[in-house]
């Protein structure tokens, strides 16, 4: 369960929450793959999504629009840095995922506009 996961630090928990919030606030659903199987499929239930994270050392969070079209994946590696800044090890290089990543990492809107997001 989300509160009971020992592998996840407070910083990682915070960053994972920010990621899922950003995905859901933009109208996407999320699927979670724990490196072995898809444990959550196209959900908009934040608690369910978060509860599926950190059951292994890595997770893949894929986002989908309302039509079921995939718009990219975020790769989460647990245990890189306790403050959570290195939780997102990689993500799809597209406009949507780049904007989500920049938003949760705290880049100012001016920087986002400068690079065309």
N, C-alpha and C positions, 0 to 999 in steps of 0.2 A: 504494500500500500504506500501511497505517496509520502505520508508522514513517517513511515517506518523504514524507508530505504537508508541503509547505512553507507552505501557507496557515494551518495550525493551530499556534497557540502552545502552549507547555507548559501554561498555565492552561486554555486551551480543551480541550486533550486530557484534562486531569484532570476537568473538568466533564462532558465528553461521556462519559467512562468512568463517572462517578458516575450519570449519567442512565441509561445502558444497564444498569448494575448494578441500579439501583432497579427498572427495568422488569422485568428477568429474574427478580430475587429475589421479585417479587410474582406470579410464575407467568405473566406475559404474554410474548408473542412481539412482535417489532418488524419493521416495514417501513420502508425508507428511500427517500424520493423526493428527488432532487437538484435539483428545480426543473424537470426536464425529463422524467424517467421514474422508475418504481419500480425501483431497482437491487437491492434486497433485499426479499423478500416473506416475511412472517411467520416470521422466523428466531429461534431461541434460541441461535444461535452468536455469542457476543460478539465474537470476532475478526472474523468475517465482517461483522457489523453495523458495527463500528468502521472496518473497511477501506473501507466505502462512504461514509463521512462526509468532508466537506470537499473533495470533488472539484469543487465549484462554490462560490459565495459563500454559498449557503443550502441547508439541508436540512430536510425534514419527516420526523419520526420518529413513526409511528403505532403504537399498541399494540393488541394483540388478545388476547382470552382463548382458552382451548383450543377453544371452539366456533366461532372465527373472527369473533366479534363485536368490532367496533371500540369502543375505550373512550377515544378521544381522540388528539390530535396535539400534538407539541411542534415549534415552529419554531426552528431554529438558524440564527443569522446569524454567519458567521465574520468576524473582524476588528474587532468592536466594541470589545473591551477585552482586552488581552493576558492579564489575570489570569483570564479566563473567566467572570467574574460576570455579564456581559451576553450570554453565548452564547445562552441561551434567551430569545429575543425575545418569544415568545408561547406559549401553550398553551391547550388546551381548558379551559373553566371548568366542571369537574365534580369530584366528590369524589376520584376516583382521581388525575387529573392534578394537582389542587391539592395533594394529599398528597405525591405524588412530588416536585413542585417544592419544597415546603416542606422535605421531608427532605433533598434534595440541597443546598439553600441553607443548611442548618444551623439552621433554626428549632427551638427547644426543643419538646419534646412538650407542655409546658404551653400554649404558644401555639397549637399545633395543636388541642388539646382545647378551648381557649377559643373558637375559631371553628368548632367542630363537625366537625373532621375525624376 
